Amino acid sequence: MPLAVEMCSILTTTSNAVTSAVHDRMPVILDPDSYDLWLDPGMRDVKAASGLLKPHDAWLMGRYPISTRINHVANDDEELPVTRVGGWPEGIPVGLLAG
């Protein structure tokens, strides 16, 4: 019996106004209205699928400084994703919120 392989891909696109200060690329964030189209196994329209791979609306996003603990794989605990730091000092990683 063949083994099942679980895998995923993160598709990226050009950055928007929120993410461009951090990186020139960002993950594709689908609008909820596009979920059914994206997940339709019978969808064969390449142009329609490609049209979904665009930067997320910057007005629906925010950013905030997070702890540099994110840079170390040993720091794998429940507190890590929500650890925020005050201010915007140079070199502090940025967490992103999308709605």
C-alpha positions as CSV (number, residue, x, y, z in Angstrom):
1,M,0.0,0.0,0.0
2,P,1.5,3.4,-1.0
3,L,2.2,5.8,1.8
4,A,0.2,9.0,1.9
5,V,2.3,12.1,1.6
6,E,0.9,15.3,3.2
7,M,2.3,18.5,1.7
8,C,1.4,22.0,1.0
9,S,2.6,25.0,-1.0
10,I,2.7,28.7,-0.2
11,L,1.9,30.7,-3.3
12,T,3.4,34.2,-3.3
13,T,2.7,37.3,-5.2
14,T,4.0,40.9,-5.3
15,S,3.8,42.8,-2.1
16,N,1.1,45.3,-1.3
17,A,1.4,48.7,0.6
18,V,1.5,46.9,4.0
19,T,4.0,44.2,3.2
20,S,6.4,46.1,0.9
21,A,8.3,47.7,3.8
22,V,9.2,44.2,4.9
23,H,9.6,42.2,1.7
24,D,9.0,42.4,-2.1
25,R,6.8,39.3,-2.0
26,M,3.8,38.2,0.1
27,P,1.7,35.1,0.5
28,V,-1.4,34.9,-1.7
29,I,-4.4,35.5,0.5
30,L,-7.7,34.5,-1.2
31,D,-10.8,36.5,-0.6
32,P,-13.4,34.2,1.0
33,D,-15.7,34.7,-2.1
34,S,-12.9,32.9,-4.1
35,Y,-12.6,29.8,-2.0
36,D,-15.1,27.7,-3.9
37,L,-13.5,28.5,-7.3
38,W,-10.0,27.8,-6.0
39,L,-11.0,24.5,-4.4
40,D,-13.1,23.3,-7.3
41,P,-11.4,20.1,-8.6
42,G,-13.1,20.5,-12.0
43,M,-11.8,24.1,-12.5
44,R,-9.7,24.3,-15.7
45,D,-9.7,28.0,-16.4
46,V,-6.1,29.0,-16.0
47,K,-6.9,32.7,-16.6
48,A,-9.5,32.7,-13.8
49,A,-7.2,30.9,-11.4
50,S,-4.3,33.3,-12.2
51,G,-6.6,36.2,-11.5
52,L,-6.9,35.1,-7.9
53,L,-3.1,35.2,-7.3
54,K,-2.9,38.9,-6.6
55,P,-1.8,41.0,-3.6
56,H,-4.5,41.1,-0.9
57,D,-6.2,44.5,-0.4
58,A,-3.9,46.5,1.9
59,W,-6.9,48.2,3.5
60,L,-7.9,44.8,4.9
61,M,-4.5,44.2,6.5
62,G,-2.5,45.6,9.3
63,R,1.0,45.0,10.8
64,Y,2.6,45.2,14.2
65,P,6.1,44.6,15.6
66,I,6.7,41.1,17.1
67,S,9.5,39.7,19.2
68,T,12.7,38.5,17.6
69,R,12.0,35.2,19.3
70,I,10.4,34.3,16.0
71,N,13.9,34.0,14.4
72,H,14.8,30.9,16.4
73,V,13.3,27.4,15.7
74,A,13.8,26.5,19.4
75,N,11.2,29.0,20.3
76,D,8.2,26.8,19.5
77,D,5.5,27.6,22.0
78,E,1.9,28.9,22.1
79,E,3.0,32.4,23.1
80,L,5.2,33.0,20.1
81,P,2.6,34.1,17.5
82,V,1.2,36.7,19.8
83,T,4.3,38.1,21.4
84,R,4.4,41.8,20.5
85,V,6.9,44.4,21.3
86,G,6.4,48.2,21.5
87,G,7.6,50.7,18.9
88,W,9.1,50.0,15.5
89,P,12.9,49.6,16.1
90,E,14.9,48.7,13.1
91,G,15.3,45.0,12.6
92,I,12.2,43.9,14.5
93,P,10.2,41.3,12.6
94,V,6.7,42.3,11.6
95,G,3.6,40.2,12.1
96,L,0.7,40.6,9.6
97,L,-3.0,40.5,10.1
98,A,-5.4,39.9,7.2
99,G,-9.1,40.1,7.3
